[in-house]
C-alpha cells in the first residue's frame, strides 16, 4: 500500500513519520487477514485527519468511519496509534476515496432509541447497544444482514479500544465512601461547564430568569479526580451565562475546599471520580 504525500510536511519529516509507522506495524499480520485501521488525510471542506477501519468480513464497501483526529499529521498518527496499540491490526495512512469511504446508509440505525443515528456514533456512547445489534438482532431482509455485519465490525473496534483501557489501569482513588465528610482539600480545576438549573428557571410575565451553575472537574495533589457543582446565587437574564457579579472558574485555577460530603463515587473511562455536594470553599 503506497504512502500518500502528507500536506505541510517536508520530505524528511514524512520519511521520519512513515518510519515510525513501519515500526508500529512490524510483526502485525497482513491486513488481508485481520483488516486494518486507516488514518485518512484531510480533504476539501474537511480539515481534520480521521480514523477509519477496513474489514474483510463485509461485502461491497468495507471501509467504515470511526472518529475525527486532528488537523496535524504527526499528532493524528500518535492519537490513532495510541487508540489502536493493542489491536492486532496494522495502521495505514491513505487519501480519502469517495467511492470506498462514503456512507451508503447501510450503517444507519432504522429502529429503537437510536433510530436515525449512525453505528459509529453509538460506538462512543453506548457500546453495549452496539453489541446487542451485532449478536442479538435478527435480520429480516438482506439489507439488515449487512447492517449486522457492520455492527460486528464496530464491536471489534470497541474490543480493541477496551484492551488499551484495561491495560492502562484505572487512574486515581476515591476520597472515601458515599456519605463521608471530607475537609481541607486543595484542588486544581481541569474543566468547567456552565449549565442551566432546569428546576429553578422562572418566567415572570414575558421575562425569563435563569439560575445557572458551574460544573467543575478537578484534581487533587495526589492525582485523584473530583467533580462538583457551584450554583450561582442570583438569576441571569440569559441562558447558560453567569450573572456579572459571579466568579467564573477557569481551568488551572486552584480551589480550597473547607468541607464537603461525598455524594457518589464512580469509574468512567478508567478514571475514578468522587462527586461532592454541600461544598464549602475557603
Residue pairs with C-beta under 8 A, 6 or more apart in sequence:
1 31
1 92
1 94
3 14
3 18
3 93
4 41
4 93
4 94
4 95
5 14
6 13
6 14
6 17
6 41
6 73
6 93
7 41
7 42
7 73
8 72
8 73
9 17
9 73
17 73
17 74
17 77
18 93
20 77
21 77
21 81
21 91
21 92
21 93
24 81
24 91
25 90
25 91
28 34
28 88
28 89
28 90
29 88
29 90
30 90
31 54
31 56
31 89
31 90
31 92
32 56
33 56
34 88
34 89
34 90
35 53
35 54
35 55
35 56
35 57
35 89
35 153
36 53
36 54
36 89
36 90
36 91
36 92
37 51
37 52
37 53
37 54
37 66
37 80
37 84
37 87
37 89
37 90
37 91
37 92
38 51
38 52
38 53
38 54
38 63
38 91
38 92
38 93
38 94
39 49
39 50
39 51
39 52
39 69
39 76
39 77
39 80
39 91
39 92
39 93
39 94
40 49
40 50
40 51
40 52
40 93
40 94
40 95
40 96
40 101
41 49
41 73
41 93
41 94
41 95
41 96
42 48
42 49
42 71
43 95
43 96
46 96
47 71
48 68
48 69
48 70
48 71
48 76
49 68
49 69
49 70
49 71
49 72
49 73
49 76
49 77
50 65
50 66
50 67
50 68
50 69
51 65
51 66
51 67
51 68
51 69
51 80
51 83
52 63
52 64
52 65
52 66
52 101
53 63
53 64
53 66
53 89
53 153
53 154
53 157
54 62
54 63
55 62
55 64
55 153
55 156
56 62
57 149
57 152
57 153
58 146
58 149
58 150
58 153
59 146
59 149
60 146
61 100
61 104
61 106
62 100
63 97
63 100
63 101
64 107
64 119
64 120
64 150
64 153
64 154
65 101
65 103
65 118
65 120
66 120
66 123
66 157
67 120
67 124
69 75
69 76
69 79
69 80
70 76
70 79
73 93
77 91
77 93
80 91
81 91
82 164
83 160
83 161
83 164
84 91
84 160
84 161
84 164
85 164
86 160
86 163
86 164
86 167
87 160
87 163
89 160
103 118
106 143
106 146
106 147
106 150
107 118
107 119
107 120
107 147
107 150
108 116
108 117
108 118
108 119
109 115
109 116
109 117
109 118
109 119
109 122
109 133
110 147
112 129
113 129
114 121
114 122
114 126
114 129
119 130
119 133
119 150
119 151
119 154
120 154
122 129
122 130
122 154
123 130
123 154
123 157
123 158
127 155
127 158
130 151
130 154
130 155
130 158
131 155
131 158
133 147
133 148
133 151
134 148
134 151
134 152
134 154
134 155
135 152
135 155
137 144
137 148
137 151
139 145
139 147
139 148
165 269
165 270
166 270
168 270
169 270
170 267
170 270
170 271
170 272
171 223
171 225
171 270
171 271
171 272
172 219
172 223
172 224
172 225
172 271
172 272
172 273
173 222
173 224
173 272
174 224
174 262
174 265
174 272
174 274
175 182
175 185
175 220
175 224
175 226
175 262
175 274
176 182
176 262
176 274
177 262
177 265
178 262
178 263
178 264
178 265
179 261
179 262
180 261
180 262
181 259
181 260
181 261
181 262
182 257
182 259
182 260
182 261
182 262
182 276
183 257
183 258
183 259
183 260
184 256
184 257
184 258
185 220
185 226
185 256
185 257
185 260
186 220
186 221
186 254
186 255
186 256
186 257
187 218
187 219
187 220
187 226
187 254
187 255
187 256
187 257
188 218
188 219
188 220
188 252
188 253
188 254
188 255
189 216
189 217
189 218
189 249
189 250
189 251
189 252
189 253
189 254
189 255
190 217
190 218
190 219
190 225
190 251
191 216
191 217
191 251
192 214
192 215
192 216
192 217
192 248
192 249
192 250
192 251
193 214
193 215
194 212
194 213
194 214
194 215
194 240
194 241
194 242
194 248
195 212
195 213
195 215
195 240
196 210
196 211
196 212
196 213
196 239
196 240
197 211
197 212
197 213
197 231
200 211
201 208
201 209
201 210
201 211
202 208
202 209
202 211
202 235
203 209
207 237
208 237
208 239
209 235
209 236
209 237
210 235
210 236
210 237
210 238
210 239
210 240
210 241
211 231
211 232
211 235
211 236
212 231
212 232
212 236
212 239
212 240
212 241
212 242
212 243
213 229
213 230
213 231
213 232
214 229
214 230
214 232
214 242
214 248
214 249
215 227
215 228
215 229
216 227
216 228
216 229
216 230
216 249
216 255
217 225
217 226
217 227
218 225
218 226
218 227
218 228
218 255
219 225
219 226
220 226
224 272
224 274
225 271
225 272
225 273
225 274
226 273
226 274
226 275
226 276
227 273
227 274
227 275
227 276
228 260
228 275
228 276
228 277
228 279
229 277
230 249
230 279
232 242
232 243
232 246
233 246
234 243
234 245
234 246
235 243
236 242
236 243
242 248
249 255
255 281
256 281
256 282
257 276
257 279
257 280
257 281
257 282
258 280
258 281
258 282
259 278
259 279
259 280
260 276
260 277
260 278
260 279
260 280
261 276
261 277
261 278
262 274
262 275
262 276
263 275
263 276
263 277
264 274
264 275
265 272
265 273
265 274
265 275
266 272
266 273
266 275
267 273
